[in-house]
Amino acid sequence: MAWPKSFRKLSNFSSWPANYRFAYVLVIAGIFVCLGVLVFGNQPAEGQVLLGLGLIVCLVLGWMMPSWALDETEEKAKRAWRK
């Protein structure tokens, strides 16, 4: 089974700029934190709704961010050309 188009850029994760990698790691951590608190936490209904929304946002970002990622060498070349 092939990866979806958006995940094909994960194969060159190390070539992403550092801020993209950091944000993607935080999104993955957010998914686990939201799931953990939803499953094991004793939250009122409002807290569960907010955690669910946070989980949805993290899942969407985790799915979409690889398609937005730039190659660090390409980005540096574009910035140098603009200067």
Contacts in CASP RR format, 6 or more apart in sequence:
PFRMAT RR
TARGET T0000
AUTHOR 0000-0000-0000
METHOD contacts of the structure
MODEL  1
MAWPKSFRKLSNFSSWPANYRFAYVLVIAGIFVCLGVLVFGNQPAEGQVL
LGLGLIVCLVLGWMMPSWALDETEEKAKRAWRK
3 10 0 8 1.000
5 67 0 8 1.000
6 63 0 8 1.000
6 64 0 8 1.000
6 66 0 8 1.000
6 67 0 8 1.000
7 66 0 8 1.000
8 66 0 8 1.000
9 16 0 8 1.000
9 66 0 8 1.000
9 67 0 8 1.000
9 69 0 8 1.000
10 66 0 8 1.000
12 71 0 8 1.000
13 21 0 8 1.000
13 24 0 8 1.000
15 71 0 8 1.000
15 72 0 8 1.000
15 73 0 8 1.000
16 24 0 8 1.000
16 69 0 8 1.000
16 70 0 8 1.000
16 71 0 8 1.000
16 72 0 8 1.000
17 70 0 8 1.000
17 72 0 8 1.000
17 75 0 8 1.000
20 65 0 8 1.000
20 68 0 8 1.000
20 69 0 8 1.000
20 70 0 8 1.000
23 65 0 8 1.000
24 62 0 8 1.000
24 65 0 8 1.000
24 66 0 8 1.000
24 69 0 8 1.000
27 58 0 8 1.000
27 61 0 8 1.000
27 62 0 8 1.000
27 65 0 8 1.000
28 58 0 8 1.000
28 62 0 8 1.000
30 54 0 8 1.000
30 58 0 8 1.000
31 55 0 8 1.000
31 58 0 8 1.000
31 59 0 8 1.000
31 62 0 8 1.000
34 51 0 8 1.000
34 52 0 8 1.000
34 54 0 8 1.000
34 55 0 8 1.000
34 58 0 8 1.000
35 55 0 8 1.000
37 43 0 8 1.000
37 51 0 8 1.000
38 48 0 8 1.000
38 51 0 8 1.000
38 52 0 8 1.000
38 55 0 8 1.000
43 51 0 8 1.000
END
